[in-house]
Amino acid sequence: MPNPEVRYWSNSGRGARPTELVIDPDGVGTVTVRTNRDTPGKGAVGLFRTRLDARQAGDLVASLRSPEFAAIPKPPPIRPGGTMRRLSIKEERGEEVARLAVFGVPPPPAFKAIEKQALDLVAAVRKHPVRAMAIELGPAPDQVDRGKEAELKITLKSTGIEAIPLPHPSRWDNEGVRLALSGSRSDIPPDRFAPHHRRTETLSADHLAGDQAAALPRPVIPLKSVQPLELVFRIALDWPPGDYNLSVVLGCALVLEERGAEVGCELYSSPVPSRIVGKRKRDDEPRPTKEDDEEEP
């Protein structure tokens, strides 16, 4: 029997940027990872590809051809923008057979077991990056005076065998690249954490220290595995005093395939602890609204 095409698709990353596994009839596995939001700092985003041996792909194919997979019931209707996982198999000259699982609804045991096989293959293929990028924040200052400049080093790494074209920082606004520094209060108990306990600052070419921008290639920086890109930014942090976990997120469009379309990706660093010291201000804490007062017992 000819080999089928197999797909696994998941947008469990709390957004519209999915992870996808495709195994073609020749046994080549391709994984596209568009976000590492659920596992910041772990792994790269991008394109991964390798030829799977017959046993690796064969076990998953056998499960997708089984009566148990065909008997999986359809899930409830999925809301627009909802999160889900999808497994499918398409035989040569045949129709695609697909089954879904919706997050928040326990999947049938058959789906869960087959999904485990698919995720094992995702992990295997991700060991073979083609065009992939990782990000790292650090070192960062242990302590920052409120309103004073903090110096941050951010390293972008190509982990694949092919270089990644990255726009020069002066072109980030025009090219849809956004690099942001996020600070989340680590000294606030979870039951008291509120939106104002998280602060965000955009990092741009204006924040680059020294003459880095002038020294970088224009208009595109070829990010290669043998030469990570280290950028040093200086930015004043007028944040309320306290302990923070600092992290950076890079949002950009990457061309993962030759002559392919751009794919939106977001890359999160591991958090780094830092402390803001200085005087508190009256507007550090949002004032209660009239509605808030009325809800008090």
VENDA-V474565 format. One record per residue. RES is the residue in one letter. OMEGA is omega in degrees with one decimal (none if undefined). Layout:
[[RES;OMEGA] [RES;OMEGA]]
This chain:
[[M;179.6] [P;178.4] [N;179.2] [P;169.2] [E;-177.0] [V;178.1] [R;169.6] [Y;-174.9] [W;-179.5] [S;172.3] [N;-179.8] [S;-179.9] [G;176.1] [R;179.1] [G;-175.4] [A;-178.5] [R;-172.3] [P;166.7] [T;-174.9] [E;172.6] [L;174.7] [V;173.1] [I;-176.7] [D;-177.6] [P;178.1] [D;179.0] [G;177.8] [V;178.8] [G;178.1] [T;177.3] [V;173.4] [T;179.9] [V;-175.9] [R;177.9] [T;171.2] [N;-175.6] [R;-179.8] [D;-179.6] [T;-174.9] [P;178.5] [G;-178.0] [K;177.5] [G;-178.3] [A;171.3] [V;178.6] [G;-174.7] [L;-179.7] [F;-175.8] [R;173.5] [T;175.3] [R;179.8] [L;177.3] [D;-173.1] [A;-178.4] [R;-178.4] [Q;-178.4] [A;-175.1] [G;-180.0] [D;179.5] [L;179.4] [V;179.6] [A;179.6] [S;-179.5] [L;176.7] [R;-173.3] [S;174.8] [P;-179.4] [E;178.4] [F;-179.4] [A;-176.4] [A;179.3] [I;-178.3] [P;176.8] [K;179.9] [P;174.6] [P;178.0] [P;-178.2] [I;177.9] [R;175.9] [P;-178.4] [G;179.9] [G;-179.4] [T;-178.3] [M;171.3] [R;-175.9] [R;174.5] [L;-180.0] [S;176.2] [I;179.4] [K;178.8] [E;178.0] [E;-178.3] [R;178.8] [G;177.3] [E;177.5] [E;173.9] [V;-174.9] [A;174.6] [R;-175.4] [L;168.7] [A;-177.6] [V;177.9] [F;-176.0] [G;177.2] [V;-178.3] [P;-179.5] [P;174.6] [P;-179.6] [P;-179.2] [A;179.1] [F;-177.8] [K;-179.1] [A;-179.8] [I;177.0] [E;177.2] [K;177.2] [Q;179.6] [A;-179.6] [L;175.2] [D;178.0] [L;174.7] [V;179.8] [A;180.0] [A;-178.3] [V;-178.4] [R;174.2] [K;-176.4] [H;-178.2] [P;175.6] [V;171.6] [R;-174.7] [A;-175.5] [M;177.2] [A;-178.5] [I;-179.2] [E;175.6] [L;176.6] [G;1.1] [P;174.0] [A;-177.8] [P;176.7] [D;-176.7] [Q;-179.3] [V;174.1] [D;-177.9] [R;178.9] [G;178.5] [K;-179.3] [E;172.4] [A;179.5] [E;-175.8] [L;174.8] [K;178.6] [I;-178.5] [T;174.4] [L;-176.1] [K;168.4] [S;-178.6] [T;-176.0] [G;-178.6] [I;179.2] [E;179.1] [A;177.6] [I;177.1] [P;-179.2] [L;-179.5] [P;174.2] [H;-177.2] [P;179.1] [S;-178.2] [R;-174.2] [W;-179.3] [D;-178.3] [N;-175.7] [E;178.0] [G;177.7] [V;178.6] [R;176.3] [L;-175.6] [A;173.0] [L;-179.9] [S;175.9] [G;-178.5] [S;-176.9] [R;179.4] [S;-179.2] [D;178.3] [I;178.6] [P;-177.6] [P;-177.0] [D;178.7] [R;-176.4] [F;-178.4] [A;-178.4] [P;-177.9] [H;175.5] [H;175.7] [R;-179.6] [R;-178.4] [T;175.9] [E;175.8] [T;177.3] [L;-177.5] [S;178.2] [A;179.6] [D;-178.6] [H;178.9] [L;-179.6] [A;174.8] [G;-176.3] [D;-178.0] [Q;-176.6] [A;-178.8] [A;-176.3] [A;-176.9] [L;176.9] [P;176.9] [R;-7.3] [P;-176.2] [V;175.9] [I;177.3] [P;-177.4] [L;-175.9] [K;-177.5] [S;-177.7] [V;-176.0] [Q;176.9] [P;177.8] [L;178.9] [E;-180.0] [L;177.8] [V;-179.4] [F;171.8] [R;-177.7] [I;177.8] [A;-178.5] [L;177.8] [D;-177.1] [W;177.0] [P;179.3] [P;179.1] [G;177.5] [D;-176.5] [Y;162.8] [N;-179.6] [L;174.7] [S;176.3] [V;175.9] [V;177.7] [L;174.6] [G;-177.7] [C;175.5] [A;-178.5] [L;171.1] [V;-172.7] [L;179.9] [E;173.3] [E;-178.0] [R;178.5] [G;178.2] [A;177.1] [E;180.0] [V;179.0] [G;-178.7] [C;173.8] [E;-171.5] [L;-176.5] [Y;176.5] [S;170.9] [S;179.6] [P;178.5] [V;-178.4] [P;175.7] [S;-178.9] [R;173.6] [I;179.5] [V;179.5] [G;-177.3] [K;174.4] [R;178.6] [K;-175.3] [R;-176.3] [D;177.2] [D;179.2] [E;178.6] [P;178.8] [R;177.9] [P;176.0] [T;177.9] [K;178.9] [E;177.6] [D;180.0] [D;-177.5] [E;-178.4] [E;179.7] [E;179.9] [P;none]]
